Amino acid sequence: MFGKLGAPEILLILVVLVLLFGAKRLPGMARSLGQSMRILKSETKAMRSREDETTAQGHSPAQADFAGRVDSAGQIAPSRDLDAASGPEETTARAHVQDAGVR
C-alpha cells in the first residue's frame, strides 16, 4: 500500500504540506528534521562505541551500569534516588505529606 508512492502521490503530499505550513516555514522544518536525524545518528554511534568498549574490557553492559556503585567490599551500593524506583503516585503522595509537615 505505502510502497507504491509514485510522482503524483508525492506531488500531492508536497502541495498539502505547502498549504498547511506555508512555503516560508518548510525549509526551517526540513532543516530541523535534518538536525534531529544527525543527532540521532551520532548518539546511536556513541552508544554502540560505548557498548563495544565495555564488552572489550570484559564487562557486559549490565555490569557497566553497576561499575560506579560498587564499594570496596565488592557490594553494590543502593541507588541514590530511591523515590524514582517507586511509582509516580507514591512519590506524589510522599511530597504532599512532606509539604504538610506530617511524618
C-alpha positions as CSV (number, residue, x, y, z in Angstrom):
1,M,0.0,0.0,0.0
2,F,2.6,2.6,1.1
3,G,5.4,1.1,-1.0
4,K,3.9,2.3,-4.3
5,L,4.2,6.0,-3.9
6,G,4.6,7.5,-7.4
7,A,5.2,11.0,-8.6
8,P,1.5,12.1,-8.4
9,E,1.2,11.0,-4.8
10,I,4.4,12.6,-3.7
11,L,3.4,15.8,-5.5
12,L,0.0,15.8,-3.8
13,I,1.7,15.3,-0.4
14,L,4.0,18.3,-1.1
15,V,1.1,20.5,-2.1
16,V,-0.8,19.6,1.1
17,L,2.4,20.4,3.2
18,V,2.8,23.8,1.5
19,L,-0.9,24.6,2.1
20,L,-0.7,23.5,5.7
21,F,2.6,25.1,6.8
22,G,3.3,27.7,4.2
23,A,6.3,28.0,1.9
24,K,8.3,30.1,4.4
25,R,8.2,27.5,7.2
26,L,9.0,24.4,5.2
27,P,12.8,25.0,4.8
28,G,13.1,25.6,8.5
29,M,11.2,22.4,9.3
30,A,13.3,20.4,6.9
31,R,16.5,21.8,8.4
32,S,15.2,20.9,11.9
33,L,14.4,17.4,10.8
34,G,17.9,17.0,9.3
35,Q,19.5,18.2,12.5
36,S,17.4,15.7,14.5
37,M,18.4,12.9,12.3
38,R,22.1,13.8,12.6
39,I,21.8,13.9,16.4
40,L,20.0,10.6,16.5
41,K,22.7,9.1,14.3
42,S,25.6,10.4,16.4
43,E,24.0,9.3,19.7
44,T,23.4,5.8,18.2
45,K,27.0,5.7,17.1
46,A,28.2,6.8,20.5
47,M,26.1,4.2,22.3
48,R,27.5,1.4,20.0
49,S,31.1,2.5,20.7
50,R,30.5,2.6,24.5
51,E,28.9,-0.9,24.3
52,D,31.9,-2.1,22.3
53,E,34.4,-0.6,24.8
54,T,32.7,-2.2,27.8
55,T,32.4,-5.5,26.0
56,A,36.1,-5.3,25.0
57,Q,37.0,-4.7,28.7
58,G,35.3,-7.9,29.7
59,H,32.2,-6.3,31.2
60,S,28.7,-6.7,29.9
61,P,26.6,-3.5,29.5
62,A,24.6,-4.5,32.6
63,Q,27.8,-4.8,34.7
64,A,28.9,-1.4,33.4
65,D,25.8,0.2,34.9
66,F,26.8,-1.0,38.4
67,A,30.5,-0.3,38.0
68,G,30.3,3.1,39.6
69,R,28.3,1.9,42.6
70,V,30.5,-1.0,43.8
71,D,32.0,-0.3,47.2
72,S,35.4,-1.5,48.5
73,A,33.9,-4.8,49.8
74,G,32.5,-5.6,46.3
75,Q,28.9,-4.9,47.3
76,I,26.6,-2.9,45.1
77,A,25.6,0.3,46.8
78,P,21.9,1.2,46.8
79,S,20.6,3.7,44.3
80,R,20.8,7.3,45.3
81,D,17.3,8.1,44.1
82,L,15.0,5.5,45.8
83,D,11.9,7.7,45.1
84,A,12.4,7.2,41.4
85,A,12.1,3.4,41.9
86,S,8.6,3.8,43.4
87,G,5.6,4.7,41.3
88,P,4.6,8.3,40.5
89,E,1.5,8.1,42.7
90,E,3.6,7.1,45.7
91,T,6.2,9.8,45.1
92,T,3.5,12.4,44.8
93,A,1.9,11.2,48.0
94,R,5.2,11.5,49.8
95,A,5.7,15.0,48.5
96,H,2.3,16.1,49.8
97,V,2.9,14.5,53.2
98,Q,6.3,16.3,53.4
99,D,4.8,19.6,52.4
100,A,2.1,19.3,55.0
101,G,4.7,18.6,57.7
102,V,3.3,15.2,58.6
103,R,5.7,12.3,59.2
